[in-house]
Amino acid sequence: MMGIKDWLEAPAAGVSAPRRPRLNMVRGAVTRLTTPLLPDDYLHLANPLWSARELRGRIVAVKKETETSATIVIQPGWGFDFGYLPGQYIGIGLHVGGRWHWRSYSLTSPPDWKDKQISIAVKAMPEGFLSSHLVEGVHEGTIVRLAAPKGNFALPDPPPEKMLFVTAGSGITPIIGMLRSLDRRGELADVVHVHSAPTADEVMFGDELAALDAKYPNFVSHIQLTRSDGKFDLATLDSDYPDWRTRQTWACGPVAMLDDIERVWKAEHVADNLHTERFEIARAGAVGEGGTVTFAASDRTAAVDGATTLLDAGERLGVKMPFGCRMGICQTCVVPLISGHVRDLRSGKEHSQGERIQTCISAAAGDCTLEL
């Protein structure tokens, strides 16, 4: 027979266990004692951030970085793990227009239990509904859903002795989290950061980068203004930073930039020193014809074109879709394909009935049915 300690510590249905076992013990006990009602049925009346079945947060500040970008400061609720690694990302769920919209954004705040707040930085994109809403339309006090921090594009502890960061546009967001973490720990030693933006007004965190450059003798902030000076030429690394081959490198930005970096690092036989983060899918030339996607468990269907990912299609219908990186890396979104055919947007490879597919990088290649 299960003892009282085992009963308390056993995972509770629908409760995601944080890394603090004592807190999980209490949450699990409360969940069982209130069944068939969940603690949320009572807790949200006292505080909307108190939840036993999901991570939540409250937006406490929206700070403009540039005309098209902003930092979103969030106070996480019960169960959030502040022990994430600098450079990791979180999922943000926002209720807009009657349904929840989910996207992943890099954490720009250094890990710290004391502040009890986190931040992300978002650049509004013409095709990005949620990014535009976060930058221009979200209000302080808005309650959001959170997915736990994750991602392999992260700063190790202890950090390498020599580092090179290469970023462009919003690709700076995971790197600023790394720089802030190093600064907080007083470990920002031998670091070179090359960042590209169209104009000076469009450099996210420009003043902060300049301050770090002035504060640390061995930190170099190289800002490349592409509209006036052209894109950064990787061939100049030998003259500007001749020891770049010996540096651990983190790169984040547009697909073309990352493709060029990967090609150069591979040609110089230093690919093992390179870590990349992609915010866009590198799509193959061939695009599927689309079709009708059926989500069996949710009993919902949608007609989609061959460029729309199955993840996006499901979220537009309000289907609770598993997701992580949204780039085909983390495997969080893998689900069974019950019937039909889908196409991998990166490779063009077609998958058929019975296979497990990644919804974030797959599109319909005819009618298809997913288990969700």
C-alpha positions as CSV (number, residue, x, y, z in Angstrom):
1,M,0.0,0.0,0.0
2,M,1.3,3.5,-0.9
3,G,2.6,5.4,2.1
4,I,1.7,9.0,2.8
5,K,5.2,10.2,1.7
6,D,5.0,8.2,-1.6
7,W,1.5,9.5,-2.2
8,L,2.6,13.1,-1.7
9,E,5.6,12.8,-3.9
10,A,4.0,10.8,-6.7
11,P,3.5,13.0,-9.8
12,A,0.0,14.5,-10.0
13,A,-2.0,14.3,-13.2
14,G,-1.6,17.5,-15.2
15,V,1.1,18.9,-13.0
16,S,4.5,19.7,-14.5
17,A,7.1,19.1,-11.8
18,P,9.5,21.9,-11.2
19,R,13.1,21.3,-10.0
20,R,12.0,22.1,-6.4
21,P,10.7,18.7,-5.1
22,R,9.2,20.1,-1.9
23,L,7.1,22.5,-3.9
24,N,6.0,19.8,-6.2
25,M,5.1,17.6,-3.1
26,V,2.8,20.4,-1.9
27,R,1.3,21.0,-5.3
28,G,0.7,17.3,-5.8
29,A,-1.0,16.9,-2.5
30,V,-3.3,19.9,-3.1
31,T,-4.2,18.6,-6.5
32,R,-5.3,15.3,-5.1
33,L,-7.2,16.8,-2.1
34,T,-9.2,19.0,-4.4
35,T,-10.1,16.4,-7.1
36,P,-12.3,16.4,-9.1
37,L,-11.7,20.1,-9.1
38,L,-8.2,21.4,-9.7
39,P,-6.4,23.8,-7.5
40,D,-6.6,26.3,-10.4
41,D,-10.4,26.4,-9.9
42,Y,-9.7,28.2,-6.6
43,L,-6.2,29.7,-6.9
44,H,-6.9,31.9,-9.9
45,L,-9.5,33.8,-7.8
46,A,-6.7,34.9,-5.4
47,N,-3.9,35.3,-8.0
48,P,-3.9,34.5,-11.7
49,L,-0.2,33.5,-11.5
50,W,-1.0,30.7,-9.1
51,S,-1.4,27.5,-11.2
52,A,-0.9,23.9,-10.4
53,R,-1.2,22.7,-14.0
54,E,0.7,25.3,-16.2
55,L,3.3,27.9,-16.0
56,R,2.0,31.5,-16.2
57,G,3.4,34.9,-16.1
58,R,2.3,38.6,-16.0
59,I,3.8,41.2,-18.3
60,V,5.1,44.0,-16.0
61,A,6.8,46.2,-18.5
62,V,7.1,46.8,-22.3
63,K,10.2,48.8,-23.2
64,K,10.9,50.0,-26.7
65,E,14.4,49.1,-28.0
66,T,14.0,50.4,-31.5
67,E,11.0,51.5,-33.6
68,T,10.2,47.9,-34.4
69,S,11.4,46.0,-31.3
70,A,10.7,45.9,-27.6
71,T,11.8,44.2,-24.4
72,I,9.0,42.4,-22.6
73,V,9.5,42.0,-18.9
74,I,7.6,39.1,-17.3
75,Q,7.0,38.1,-13.7
76,P,6.7,34.3,-13.8
77,G,4.3,32.6,-11.5
78,W,4.3,29.4,-9.5
79,G,6.8,26.8,-10.6
80,F,9.1,28.7,-13.0
81,D,12.7,27.5,-13.0
82,F,15.1,30.5,-12.9
83,G,18.1,28.2,-13.2
84,Y,18.0,28.3,-17.1
85,L,21.2,28.7,-19.1
86,P,22.0,32.1,-20.8
87,G,21.0,31.8,-24.4
88,Q,18.1,29.5,-23.9
89,Y,14.5,30.3,-25.1
90,I,11.0,30.0,-23.6
91,G,7.6,29.5,-25.2
92,I,5.1,32.4,-24.7
93,G,1.4,31.8,-25.1
94,L,-0.8,34.9,-25.5
95,H,-4.6,35.0,-25.8
96,V,-5.6,37.2,-28.7
97,G,-8.7,37.1,-30.8
98,G,-10.3,34.3,-28.8
99,R,-7.5,31.8,-29.0
100,W,-4.0,31.2,-27.7
101,H,-1.0,32.0,-29.9
102,W,2.3,30.4,-29.1
103,R,5.8,31.5,-30.1
104,S,9.4,30.9,-28.8
105,Y,11.6,33.8,-27.9
106,S,15.2,33.9,-26.5
107,L,15.6,35.0,-22.9
108,T,17.5,38.2,-22.6
109,S,17.6,38.3,-18.8
110,P,20.5,36.6,-16.9
111,P,19.4,33.7,-14.7
112,D,18.7,35.0,-11.2
113,W,16.4,33.9,-8.5
114,K,16.6,37.3,-6.8
115,D,15.0,39.4,-9.5
116,K,12.0,37.0,-9.9
117,Q,11.6,38.4,-13.4
118,I,12.6,37.4,-16.9
119,S,12.7,39.3,-20.1
120,I,12.5,38.6,-23.9
121,A,13.1,41.0,-26.7
122,V,10.8,40.8,-29.8
123,K,11.3,42.4,-33.2
124,A,8.0,43.0,-35.0
125,M,8.0,41.2,-38.4
126,P,5.5,42.0,-41.2
127,E,4.4,38.4,-41.4
128,G,4.5,37.9,-37.6
129,F,1.1,38.3,-36.0
130,L,2.3,37.7,-32.4
131,S,5.6,39.6,-32.7
132,S,3.7,42.7,-33.9
133,H,1.2,42.4,-31.1
134,L,3.9,42.0,-28.5
135,V,5.7,45.1,-29.7
136,E,2.8,47.3,-30.5
137,G,-0.3,46.0,-28.8
138,V,0.3,44.1,-25.5
139,H,-0.5,45.8,-22.3
140,E,1.2,45.7,-18.9
141,G,-0.7,43.3,-16.6
142,T,-1.5,40.8,-19.4
143,I,-1.3,37.2,-18.3
144,V,0.6,34.9,-20.5
145,R,1.3,31.2,-20.5
146,L,4.9,30.0,-20.4
147,A,6.8,26.9,-21.5
148,A,9.8,25.9,-19.6
149,P,13.2,27.2,-20.8
150,K,15.1,25.0,-23.2
151,G,17.6,25.0,-26.0
152,N,21.2,23.9,-26.7
153,F,22.3,27.3,-27.9
154,A,23.6,28.3,-24.4
155,L,26.6,29.5,-22.6
156,P,28.4,26.8,-20.6
157,D,29.5,27.2,-17.1
158,P,32.4,28.0,-16.8
159,P,32.5,30.0,-20.0
160,P,35.3,29.6,-22.5
161,E,38.4,31.8,-22.1
162,K,37.9,33.3,-25.6
163,M,34.6,33.8,-27.4
164,L,33.3,35.3,-30.6
165,F,29.7,36.3,-31.1
166,V,28.4,37.0,-34.6
167,T,24.8,38.3,-34.8
168,A,22.5,40.2,-37.1
169,G,19.1,41.8,-36.5
170,S,17.1,40.1,-33.7
171,G,19.8,37.4,-33.7
172,I,21.3,39.5,-30.9
173,T,18.6,38.5,-28.4
174,P,20.2,35.2,-27.1
175,I,23.6,36.8,-27.1
176,I,22.6,39.8,-25.0
177,G,21.4,37.3,-22.4
178,M,24.9,35.7,-22.5
179,L,26.6,39.1,-22.2
180,R,24.4,40.2,-19.4
181,S,25.1,37.0,-17.5
182,L,28.9,37.4,-18.0
183,D,28.7,41.0,-16.9
184,R,26.7,40.2,-13.8
185,R,29.3,37.6,-12.8
186,G,32.2,39.9,-13.8
187,E,33.5,37.3,-16.2
188,L,33.3,39.3,-19.5
189,A,36.9,38.8,-20.4
190,D,38.2,38.1,-23.9
191,V,35.0,38.5,-26.1
192,V,34.5,39.8,-29.6
193,H,31.0,40.6,-30.7
194,V,30.2,41.4,-34.4
195,H,26.7,42.7,-34.8
196,S,25.0,43.8,-38.1
197,A,22.0,46.1,-38.5
198,P,20.7,48.3,-41.3
199,T,21.2,51.6,-39.5
200,A,22.3,52.9,-36.1
201,D,18.7,53.4,-35.1
202,E,18.0,49.8,-35.7
203,V,20.7,48.4,-33.5
204,M,19.0,46.6,-30.6
205,F,20.7,47.3,-27.2
206,G,23.1,49.7,-28.9
207,D,23.7,51.9,-25.8
208,E,24.3,48.8,-23.6
209,L,26.8,47.3,-26.1
210,A,28.7,50.6,-26.1
211,A,28.7,50.7,-22.3
212,L,30.1,47.1,-22.1
213,D,32.8,48.1,-24.6
214,A,33.8,51.0,-22.5
215,K,33.7,48.9,-19.2
216,Y,35.8,45.9,-20.3
217,P,39.2,46.4,-22.0
218,N,39.0,42.9,-23.6
219,F,35.5,43.2,-24.9
220,V,35.1,44.4,-28.5
221,S,31.8,45.5,-29.9
222,H,31.9,45.7,-33.7
223,I,28.7,47.3,-35.1
224,Q,28.3,46.8,-38.9
225,L,25.8,49.2,-40.4
226,T,24.8,47.3,-43.6
227,R,22.9,50.0,-45.3
228,S,25.9,52.3,-45.5
229,D,28.8,49.9,-45.2
230,G,27.5,46.7,-46.6
231,K,27.3,43.3,-44.9
232,F,30.1,42.1,-42.7
233,D,32.8,40.3,-44.8
234,L,33.9,37.1,-43.1
235,A,37.2,37.4,-45.0
236,T,38.1,40.3,-42.8
237,L,38.2,38.1,-39.7
238,D,41.9,37.3,-40.4
239,S,42.9,40.9,-40.3
240,D,40.5,42.2,-37.7
241,Y,40.5,39.3,-35.3
242,P,43.3,36.9,-36.4
243,D,42.8,34.5,-33.5
244,W,39.1,33.8,-34.5
245,R,39.8,30.2,-35.3
246,T,40.7,29.5,-31.6
247,R,37.6,31.2,-30.2
248,Q,34.4,29.4,-29.3
249,T,31.8,31.0,-31.6
250,W,28.1,31.6,-31.2
251,A,26.2,32.9,-34.3
252,C,22.6,33.8,-34.7
253,G,20.8,35.7,-37.5
254,P,19.4,35.3,-41.0
255,V,19.6,32.0,-42.8
256,A,22.1,33.3,-45.5
257,M,24.5,34.6,-42.9
258,L,24.5,31.4,-40.9
259,D,25.0,29.4,-44.1
260,D,28.0,31.5,-44.9
261,I,29.4,31.1,-41.4
262,E,29.0,27.4,-41.4
263,R,30.7,27.1,-44.8
264,V,33.7,29.2,-43.7
265,W,34.1,27.4,-40.3
266,K,33.9,24.0,-42.1
267,A,36.5,25.0,-44.7
268,E,38.9,26.2,-41.9
269,H,38.3,22.9,-40.0
270,V,37.0,24.6,-36.9
271,A,33.4,23.7,-37.2
272,D,33.5,22.1,-33.8
273,N,34.0,25.6,-32.3
274,L,30.8,26.9,-33.9
275,H,27.3,27.0,-32.3
276,T,24.4,28.4,-34.3
277,E,20.8,29.3,-33.6
278,R,18.3,29.8,-36.5
279,F,15.1,31.8,-36.2
280,E,14.0,30.7,-39.7
281,I,13.7,27.4,-41.5
282,A,16.1,27.0,-44.4
283,R,13.4,25.8,-46.9
284,A,14.1,23.5,-49.8
285,G,13.2,24.7,-53.3
286,A,10.3,22.3,-53.7
287,V,7.0,23.1,-52.0
288,G,4.2,20.7,-51.5
289,E,0.8,21.2,-53.0
290,G,-1.0,21.5,-49.7
291,G,-4.2,19.8,-48.8
292,T,-6.7,19.3,-46.0
293,V,-5.2,18.6,-42.6
294,T,-7.2,16.7,-40.1
295,F,-6.4,16.7,-36.4
296,A,-8.1,13.5,-35.3
297,A,-8.2,13.8,-31.5
298,S,-9.3,17.4,-31.7
299,D,-11.8,16.7,-34.5
300,R,-10.7,19.8,-36.5
301,T,-9.7,20.2,-40.1
302,A,-8.2,23.0,-42.2
303,A,-7.3,23.5,-45.8
304,V,-3.7,24.7,-46.1
305,D,-1.2,25.5,-48.8
306,G,2.1,23.7,-49.2
307,A,4.1,26.4,-47.4
308,T,2.2,26.4,-44.1
309,T,3.7,24.2,-41.4
310,L,1.4,21.7,-39.7
311,L,2.3,23.4,-36.4
312,D,1.0,26.7,-37.6
313,A,-2.1,25.0,-39.1
314,G,-3.0,23.4,-35.8
315,E,-2.4,26.5,-33.7
316,R,-4.6,28.5,-36.0
317,L,-7.4,26.0,-35.3
318,G,-6.8,26.2,-31.5
319,V,-5.3,22.6,-31.4
320,K,-2.9,22.2,-28.5
321,M,0.2,21.5,-30.4
322,P,3.5,20.4,-28.8
323,F,6.4,22.7,-29.8
324,G,9.8,23.7,-28.8
325,C,12.4,25.4,-31.0
326,R,10.1,25.6,-34.1
327,M,13.2,25.0,-36.2
328,G,13.3,21.2,-36.5
329,I,16.0,20.8,-33.9
330,C,14.6,19.8,-30.5
331,Q,12.1,17.1,-31.6
332,T,9.5,18.3,-29.1
333,C,6.8,18.6,-31.9
334,V,7.1,15.1,-33.2
335,V,3.8,13.3,-33.7
336,P,2.5,10.3,-35.6
337,L,1.1,10.7,-39.1
338,I,-2.1,8.6,-39.2
339,S,-2.7,8.9,-42.9
340,G,-1.7,10.8,-46.0
341,H,1.6,12.5,-46.9
342,V,3.6,15.5,-45.7
343,R,6.8,17.1,-46.9
344,D,9.8,18.3,-44.9
345,L,10.2,21.9,-45.9
346,R,14.0,21.8,-45.3
347,S,14.9,18.8,-47.4
348,G,11.9,18.2,-49.6
349,K,11.6,14.6,-48.3
350,E,8.1,13.2,-48.3
351,H,6.8,11.3,-45.3
352,S,3.8,8.9,-45.3
353,Q,1.4,7.0,-43.1
354,G,2.8,5.5,-39.9
355,E,5.9,7.7,-39.7
356,R,6.5,10.2,-37.0
357,I,7.0,13.7,-38.3
358,Q,8.1,17.1,-37.0
359,T,5.1,19.4,-37.3
360,C,7.3,22.6,-37.2
361,I,9.1,21.9,-40.4
362,S,6.5,19.8,-42.3
363,A,3.7,20.8,-44.6
364,A,0.8,18.9,-46.2
365,A,1.6,17.1,-49.5
366,G,-2.0,16.3,-50.1
367,D,-4.7,15.4,-47.5
368,C,-3.3,14.1,-44.3
369,T,-4.4,13.2,-40.7
370,L,-2.4,13.8,-37.5
371,E,-3.0,12.0,-34.2
372,L,-3.5,15.3,-32.2
